Amino acid sequence: MDGETDAGLQRGDGALVIRAASSVGAFSRSEWLALRGTSRSDSSITYNPFVSYDFLCSLEESGCAVPRSGWQGHHLRLEATDGTLLGAVPCYLKSHSQGEYVFDHGWADAFERAGGRYYPKLQASVPFTPATGPRLLVGQHGEPGAIKAALAAGLKTVSEKLGVSSAHVTFGEAGDMAALEQTGFLKRTDQQFHFLNAGYSSYDDFLGSLASRKRKALKKERREALADGISIDWLTGKDLTESVWDDFFAFYMDTGSRKWGRPYLNRRFFSLIGERMADDVLLIMAKRAGRYVAGAINFIGSDTLYGRNWGCIEHHPFLHFEVCYHQAIDFAIEHKLKVVEAGAQGEHKLARGYTPVTTHSAHYIAHPGLRRAIADYLARERREVESIGTYFEEHTPYRKVSSE
């Protein structure tokens, strides 16, 4: 392995070794696919497409998540002394805080004004992807809780050995968060809006769970979204041709350039995922007058549809809501998926049947003074997030038991 930060760890039954690899491709495919959650082949574990070998390698091979874009691979592998892979963490040395969706720019500014050096930092995440998933990846050997604890300790050890300011694990699952907190990471929370499929048989069945005024509003919105002769296609698998990717990339670049200044993903990335994981991708495309004019890309997990990027070259009232939110609900219900994760932020999702869900991240801060200041800030922020979540829960469009 190309590990410049090999480190030893101890556990009750012997020594472990943490190594760092500059590319996911430095792992063998079979090694990575043996990690839980990275493959559909193990039906007992929830599959998350964003930690799949193909997704992460495509980000690197396309040049999207590479050192020149500020994402230097530093993926951790936990090994027994005989070299057996026990676990891994997709991880990067970051020279900035872009493309993460958990914002620490204020921490960086404050530390650097005080004479510190915040960058580089260690970032355990999926680049450009604000979706909850496994971050401490457990292999087939060893007890999962113990492996997660060793991976959390390894992140801390590696960050100390590198001399970086901090290590961050964003959009982590509950089991990961528990191991990280026990290792001394600070807990952070935020809010997203997800559609939770309560076993609906159809979109009309879902509408029946809403208050009558909200139900009428969504029916009207969906009619008006398609009023200009617009039709909707669901494209996946062999339907994802290069011509389709050309259309979608034009939408992505137009919207991305206006919103962010520089879109994170390039055209080659979309070709690579089309070749490697087409059955995990759903493009929801809007067509008018014989050509596609808007679309959204989604990824399909074992029980979740993950909405990611949207774009358009024509603007029509409510089309964004139709393509990104209503159609995603349609697909999830038809395919018996439990959840639609519709990305970061967006209070407007609430009126469309998406409910507030708390997301989690964990942060190891090396400098004692900065750590104390951030810990105090995060305690106040968690209370605020909880309060906002309670407010949103009270204002979902669903029928109240006592009202209808």
N, C-alpha and C positions, 0 to 999 in steps of 0.2 A: 504493500500500500504506500501511497505518497503522503504519509502522515508526518507533518513537521511538529506535531504536538502530542506525540505518544505520551500517555500518562498511566500510572499504575493506580488501581483501586483495590481495596480489600473487602471481602465479604466473609461470612462465617465459614464457608466451605472452601476458601482458597482465594487466590489473586485473580483479578480481572484487569484487562488492558483496554484503554480507550485510544483509538487511533482516529486521525482525521484524513479525509479524502477530498481532493479538490474537485471531484466530479462524481455525480451519481453513477456515471458509467464506469467508475473504478470498482464498483460492486458488480459481481456477476448478476445476470438477470435472475438466475435461480435463487441466489442469496436474497435478493430484494423481494422476490415474490413469496419467499417463505416468511416474510415479516407480516404480522397480522394486520388486516385492513387494506393491504395493497393489491389484492387480487380477488376476483369473483369466485375463484375455485373453492374457497373455504366458505360454505354457506352458513356456518355457525358464527361468522364474524362479519360485522357491517363493513361493506366495501366502500372506500372513499376514493374516487378517481384521481383526486389531486395529489395523493401520496403514492400513486402508481409509478412504476418504473418508467413507463412511456411518457407520462405527463411531465415528470421532473426532468427526464433526459431531453425531451423536446424543448423545454425552456432553455436548457443549456446549449444544445446543438444548434438552435436557431439564433443564438447570440442575444437572447432576451435577458437571461439571468447569468451573466458572466462578469469577470472582473472589470471590464471597461464600462459596464453599465452600473457598477457599484455593488454587484452581487458576486463576491468571490466565494466559490464553494468551499465549505469547511465542514463537510458532512461527517458526523461522528459515528463510529462503529464500535460497539462494545463486544470484546472477544474474551473467551476463555484463554488460558495460557497455551492451549494447543491450536489456537487460531479459529476455533468454532465461533461463528457469528451468533451472538446472543440478542443483540438489539442494535438499533440505529436511530439517528436523529437527522432529518434533513435540515441543514444549517448553513449559514452564510456569514462571512465577515462583510459588514456593510460600512460604506464610507458616507452614507446619507440615510435619511429616514423615509425615502419615497417608496411608494408601492407596497406599503405595509398595512394601512387602514387602522392602525392603533397608533395614535399620534404622540410622539415624545419630543417634538421640535422644541417645546418650551423647556424641557429638561436639559436638552443639549445647549440651548442658548444660555441658560442660567449657569450651567457648569463651566462653559467656556468664558463667560464674563467674569467668573470667579478665578480664572486662571487654569482651569482643568482642560483636559482633552477628551471629548466625548466619543469622537470617532477615531479609529474603527470600533464597532461594537459587534457582538455576536448575536445573530438573529436566527432563531429556530422557527421556521415558517414555510409556507408555500408562497413563492413570490407572486405578487399582484392578485392575491386570492383571499378575500375576507370571508372564508368559509370554515366553520368549525370542523375539526378532524383530528385524527391521532397525530401527535408530534413525537412522543416517546414510543418508537416502534419496537414491538416485542417479537422475538423470533420463536422458533419451535422448541427451544431448549431452555429449561429453567422455569421458575415460578414467575408469572407475569408481574406481580407486585414487587418482587425483589429486583427484577430486571428494570422496571420503571424507576425504582429508587436508585439503582446504580447509574442509570442514564442521567437522572437529574443531578446526582453527585458529579457525574462526569462532565456535564455542562459547566458546572461551577468550577471544577478543577481546571478544565481547559481554558476558561475565561481568565482565571488567575494566572495560569502559566503563560498565556499570550500577553497578559498585562493590559487587557482592554478594560474600558470603563464599566461595561455591563453586558449582560446576556438576557435576551428577551425571547419568550415563547408565546406566540400570539395565536388566538383562536384555538386554544387547546381544549381537549375533552376533560370530563370530570376526573377520571382516573389519573390523567397526566397532571392536572392541577394539584391534586392531593399530594402526589409525590414531590412536586416542585415546592409547594409551600412547606412541606416537612424538611426540605433541604435549605430553606431560608430565602426562597424567592418571595417577592411581594405580589399580592393578588390585585388584579385590576379587572373591572367589569365595564361592560358597555351594553348597548341595546341594538338589536336588529328586529326585523319583522318577518315571521315565517308563517306560511299556511300549514295548518295541522289538519290532516285528512281524518275526519272522524268516521271513516268507513262509508263515505258518501257513494251512492250508486251512479250519480250523474251530477252535472253542474246544477241542474234544477233542484236536485236533492240538497245540494249545498245551499242554494238560494233560500230554500225553505227553512234553513236554520237562522236566517237573518231577520231583523226587524223589517216590517213591511215597507217602510219608507226607504230603507237602505236597499232592499231588494228591488224596488222599482227604479231607484237611481242607477243601479248597476245594469239592469236590463236596458235602460235608455242609453247609458254610456256605451255599451257594447254595440247597440244598433248604430249609433252615430259614428263609432270608430270605423265601421265598414260601409258607411253610406256613400262613399265616392267610388263604388264599384271595386272595392278592395276584397281580395280573398286571402286566406291564410293556408300555408303549407307547413307541415311538419316533416323535416328532412333529417334522416339519420342513416347510418350504415352506408350502403352503396349509393344512396342519393346524394352523398356529399362529394360532388364532383369538383374539379378545380375551377370550373366556371362559377359554381355556386360560391366557392370560397372567394373568388374575385369579387363577386357582388357583395358578400358580407364584409369583406375587408374594406371596400369603399365606404360602406356605412360606418364601420368602426373608426376609420380614419377621420371621416367628416365630423362625427360627434366627439371623438377623442380630442381632436385638434382644437375644437371650440371650447371644450370643458377643461382640459388639463394642459394644453399647450404641446404636449408630446405623448402620444399613446405609448404604452409600455410594450405591446406585443407587435411583432412584425409579420409580414406575409408568410414567411417560411414556417413560422410556428404553426399557423393554421394548416398548412399542407402536411406537416409532420403528424399532428394529432389526427388529421383526416386519414392518413395512411395507417396509423398505429392503433387508434382507439375510436374508430368511427362508430362502433356500436354503443359507445359511452357518450356520444355527442348528439344533442338535439338542436338543430337550427329551426327556430320558428320564424318563417319568412312571410312578409306581406307583399302581395303582388297587385299591381294596378296597370291596366292597359297592356298586359302581356309582358311586363318586366317587374322584377323585384325592386321595391322601393324602400324597404325597411326590414330589419331582422334583429333577433336576439339569439345569443349562443347560450346553451344550457349543457350541463354535464349530468349524467345519470348514474347515481350510486345504487346500492342494493335496495335502499328504501327511501332515498331522497333525490329530488330534482334540484340541482344547484343552478340558479340563474346567474349569469355572469355579465357579459357585455351586450350593449344595445347600440344600434346606429340607424340612421335613415338618410335618404337623399331627397325626400319629399316630406313635408310636414302636413299632417292631417289631425284634426281634433281627436283626442283620446286614443290615437293609434299606439302610442307608447304603453299606455295602460293595458290595452288589448293584447299586444304582443308579449309584453314582459310578465304580466300578472294574471290576467284572465285565462289566456291560452295555457300558461304553465299549470294553473289549477285544473283545467280540462285534461291535460296530459296526465297529471298525477292521479286524478280520479280514475281515468280510463285504464291506467297501468298499475293501479293499486299501490302507488307510492304513498308513504306516510307523511312526508314533509316536502314543502317547497321552500328552499332558502333563496330569498330574492336579493341577496347582496347587502351591502352596507347602507346604513341610514335609511331615510325615506318614510317620514310620517304619513305621507299620502297612501302608503300601502295599507294602513289601518282600515280605511274605509272600504277597501277591496277584499277584506276577509283575512288579511294577514295580522297575526297577533304578536304582541311584544315578547321577545325571548332574550334572556341575558346571555351575553358572550363573555368569555374569560381569557385573560392573558396573565403571564407571570414574569417577573422582572428581578434579576439579580443585579444589584448595584454595589460596585466594589468600594467606592469612597464612602466612609461612614457618615460624613456630613450630608452629602447628596442623598444617601440612602434615608437618613432621618427625615429630610425635607420631603422626599418623594413619598415615603410611608405616610406622613401626615396628610399630604395632598390626596393620596389614594383613599384613605379612610373617609375623607369628606366626599370625594367623588363617588365612592360606592354608595353612600347614603343618598346622594342625589340621583344616581342611576336607579336605585330601588324606588325612590319616591316617584320618579317619572314613569317607571314601569307600572306602578300601582295606578297612576292616573290613566295611562293608556289602557290598562285592563278594564277600567270602568267605562271606557269610551269605544269599545269594540262594536262593530255593527251587529253582533249576534243578539238574538232575542233574549231578553231577560225573563226569567221564570215567572215573575210576578206581572209582566206587562202584556203578555199575549197568551 
